[in-house]
Amino acid sequence: MLDWSLIGSVLAGISLLLILILKFRIQAFLSLLIASIVVGVLAGMEPEGIIQTIQKGMGSTLGFVATVVGLGAMFGAILEYSGGAEALAQHLLSKFGEARAHYAMILTGFIIAIPVFFDVAFIILVPLIYALQRKTKQSLLFYAIPLLAGLAVTHAFIPPTPGPVAVADILSADLGWVILFGLITGIPTAIISGPVFGAYISKHIHITAPHFSDETVDKELPPFFMIASIIAIPILLILLNTVLNSPLFSENTFSDQLLSWLGMIGHPFSALILANLLAWYLLGIKRGTDSKKMLDIMSRSMAPAGVIILLTGAGGVFKQVLVDTGIGEMLAIYFAHKGVSILLFAYLAAVLVRVLQGSATVAMITAAGLTAPLMEAGITEPQKALYVIAIAAGASILSHVNDSGFWLVSKYLGMDEKQTFKSWTISTTLLSLTGFVSVLLLSLFI
């Protein structure tokens, strides 16, 4: 049986969260904490217990997320400063050729968004699509939509980007499985919402490249192979650790000592520390940047990382309130009895929050907090990873006027709101739906 007073407390908390963010423009970190306290009070928790729940939820979440997001932010900042994104894009463009340049752009976006935040990566790479449009006279959308799709899919689906890292931690999912399934589902998702849709919409909306005085910067770019290797190292180490410790191999295939060392080296902490050291030396010190400048670059990257870390911690608090009040367990029993898929619930929860308040990160964290208490005992690591991707897909849908990304795309592509809706908003919706369908198909075999 459902306890409607408990359900009412959750609905009141979510409603308050949305009102605080949308109407009063209160920062999402503070809004999530306030909503968590309100849910606890309405659910009948003891005042002291609510404070303990906040501490528990914040601490258990940030122990992992803060480290990964901080390391990832520094790594991305070095790559941005060195010109690594441009080097990668130019190499892929030369290999793919002008006729298939839109596929080069999707691959560029897919790879670059692993270490670099979505908005930063787009701003870095937008001069390349300007140059392509002026050369070929195609609509700018022919190149922009594939680039944006590649960036958006990686940003939402593939760790160590902050969103999936935060959701994986809240759901206690293994990052290796999340990376693997993020790649499997992300590739067809990016192709459909990128080059396929981009080729279609570019025939209906012709956009020419706008002129900005600061759109090109001449600098010596690092070698492609170096950039690709540095980005690949942490991903491959994390994947290797996950695969060798998975049921794909029998217990005695590898020695315990080997697995133990690999467990340390292939842990996201160690893998990202190694990637940072390689980037610091190969892209900084070796190329003539002094250590003081490198320190400044890495230190400045902590500012945006700090916002994400705190926001994720508040999401962990919200989840912990749902666990400690017993609301999550009650809903889990109810949904199981009714035969409602938790996978579908996770997706729809992310969709609802995303559409109402705009931020994909807030949508992912809120949906993860709602989903975590519903996950029944005995769920496997691959299944947890599918929940992460389902939430990521839901949080990517229908970018519109309450999403900062909508205005970023509109400004840099020189489009009005109607054109942005017809192109970028539809692309994100295709991305979301294709991603979730891919998750459903994978779930049949997991």
Sequence and secondary structure as in RCSB ss.txt:
>XXXX:A:sequence
MLDWSLIGSVLAGISLLLILILKFRIQAFLSLLIASIVVGVLAGMEPEGIIQTIQKGMGSTLGFVATVVGLGAMF
GAILEYSGGAEALAQHLLSKFGEARAHYAMILTGFIIAIPVFFDVAFIILVPLIYALQRKTKQSLLFYAIPLLAG
LAVTHAFIPPTPGPVAVADILSADLGWVILFGLITGIPTAIISGPVFGAYISKHIHITAPHFSDETVDKELPPFF
MIASIIAIPILLILLNTVLNSPLFSENTFSDQLLSWLGMIGHPFSALILANLLAWYLLGIKRGTDSKKMLDIMSR
SMAPAGVIILLTGAGGVFKQVLVDTGIGEMLAIYFAHKGVSILLFAYLAAVLVRVLQGSATVAMITAAGLTAPLM
EAGITEPQKALYVIAIAAGASILSHVNDSGFWLVSKYLGMDEKQTFKSWTISTTLLSLTGFVSVLLLSLFI
>XXXX:A:secstr
   HHHHHHHHHHHHHHHHHHHTS   HHHHHHHHHHHHHHHTT  HHHHHHHHHHHHHHHHHHHHHHHHHHHHH
HHHHHHHTHHHHHHHHHHHHH GGGHHHHHHHHHHHHTTTS HHHHHHHHHHHHHHHHHHH   THHHHHHHHHH
HHHHHHHSTTSHHHHHHHHHTT  HHHHHHHHHHHHHHHHHIIIIIHHHHHTTT        TTS        HH
HHHHHHHHHHHHHHHHHHHTSTTS TTSS HHHHHHHHHHTSHHHHHHHHHHHIIIIIIGGGT  HHHHHHHHHH
THHHHHHHHHHHHHHHHHHHHHHHTTHHHHHHHHHHHHT  HHHHHHHHHHHHHHHH  HHHHHHHHHHHHGGG 
 TT  HHHHHHHHHHHHHHTTS   TTSHHHHHHHHHHT  HHHHIIIIIHHHHHHHHHHHHHHHHHHTT 
